[in-house]
Amino acid sequence: MTKIDLLQGTLDMLILRVLARGEMHGWGIADRLSHLSRNALKLGEGSVYPSLYRMEGKGWIKAEWAPSDNNRKAKYYSLTKAGRKQLETEQQNWDQLSTIIAEIMQKA
């Protein structure tokens, strides 16, 4: 499968969706997105961490330091109430946009 470029703004939505299932550290989030996309999305630290920091600043996620599976200290991220609301908004916007694009692609 070829690598796919994300539309601007979709990375935050995807990270929020992954975090809706529970807290994770940054590497785990990137790995989960890669797995869910069947490796079509290869996200590095240069894209995931800036997104996490931005969303933390907006109050959509919170972070806490805790030991990882291999006993190293890792920053774990989880959704806040505002983050759950933002995910709902992002999902609605995505559903509308993808429907419109599909209609145009079929009719054009």
C-alpha positions as CSV (number, residue, x, y, z in Angstrom):
1,M,0.0,0.0,0.0
2,T,1.3,3.4,-0.8
3,K,1.8,6.2,1.7
4,I,-1.1,8.6,1.9
5,D,-0.8,12.3,2.7
6,L,-3.3,13.5,5.3
7,L,-5.5,16.4,4.6
8,Q,-4.6,19.4,6.7
9,G,-6.4,19.3,10.0
10,T,-7.2,15.6,10.0
11,L,-4.3,14.5,12.2
12,D,-5.8,16.1,15.3
13,M,-9.1,14.3,14.6
14,L,-7.4,11.0,14.2
15,I,-5.4,11.4,17.4
16,L,-8.5,12.4,19.3
17,R,-10.3,9.3,18.0
18,V,-7.5,7.0,19.1
19,L,-7.4,8.7,22.5
20,A,-11.2,8.2,22.9
21,R,-10.4,4.5,23.6
22,G,-8.0,5.4,26.5
23,E,-4.7,7.1,27.4
24,M,-1.6,6.5,25.3
25,H,1.9,7.8,24.9
26,G,2.9,9.6,21.7
27,W,4.8,6.7,20.1
28,G,1.8,4.4,20.9
29,I,-0.6,6.9,19.2
30,A,1.6,7.0,16.0
31,D,1.9,3.2,16.0
32,R,-1.8,2.7,16.5
33,L,-2.6,5.0,13.6
34,S,-0.1,3.2,11.4
35,H,-1.6,-0.1,12.3
36,L,-5.2,1.0,11.8
37,S,-4.3,2.4,8.4
38,R,-2.5,-0.9,7.4
39,N,0.7,1.1,7.4
40,A,-0.6,3.7,4.8
41,L,0.0,6.4,7.4
42,K,3.6,6.6,8.6
43,L,3.6,9.3,11.2
44,G,6.8,10.5,12.8
45,E,7.5,12.5,15.9
46,G,7.7,15.6,13.7
47,S,4.0,15.5,13.1
48,V,2.5,13.7,16.1
49,Y,4.1,15.6,18.9
50,P,3.4,19.1,17.6
51,S,-0.2,18.1,17.2
52,L,-0.3,16.7,20.8
53,Y,1.3,19.9,22.2
54,R,-1.2,22.1,20.2
55,M,-4.2,20.1,21.4
56,E,-2.9,20.1,25.0
57,G,-2.7,23.9,24.8
58,K,-6.3,24.1,23.6
59,G,-7.4,21.9,26.5
60,W,-8.6,19.0,24.4
61,I,-6.1,16.6,25.9
62,K,-4.1,16.3,29.2
63,A,-0.8,14.7,29.8
64,E,0.7,12.9,32.7
65,W,4.1,11.3,33.2
66,A,4.0,7.5,34.1
67,P,6.2,4.5,33.6
68,S,5.8,2.8,30.2
69,D,5.6,-1.0,29.5
70,N,9.4,-1.1,29.4
71,N,9.8,0.8,32.7
72,R,10.8,4.1,31.1
73,K,9.2,7.4,31.9
74,A,6.6,8.4,29.2
75,K,4.1,11.1,28.8
76,Y,0.6,9.6,28.5
77,Y,-2.2,11.6,26.9
78,S,-5.9,11.4,27.5
79,L,-9.0,13.2,26.3
80,T,-10.6,15.9,28.4
81,K,-14.3,16.8,28.3
82,A,-13.5,19.6,25.8
83,G,-11.6,17.0,23.7
84,R,-14.6,14.7,23.5
85,K,-16.7,17.6,22.4
86,Q,-14.1,18.6,19.8
87,L,-14.0,15.0,18.5
88,E,-17.7,15.0,18.1
89,T,-17.6,18.2,16.1
90,E,-14.7,17.0,14.0
91,Q,-16.5,13.7,13.2
92,Q,-19.6,15.6,12.1
93,N,-17.6,17.9,9.9
94,W,-15.7,15.0,8.4
95,D,-18.9,13.0,7.7
96,Q,-20.4,16.0,5.9
97,L,-17.2,16.8,3.9
98,S,-16.6,13.2,2.8
99,T,-20.2,12.9,1.6
100,I,-19.9,16.1,-0.4
101,I,-16.6,15.0,-2.0
102,A,-18.0,11.5,-2.8
103,E,-21.0,13.1,-4.5
104,I,-18.8,15.4,-6.6
105,M,-16.5,12.6,-7.6
106,Q,-19.4,10.5,-8.7
107,K,-21.2,13.3,-10.6
108,A,-18.3,15.1,-12.2
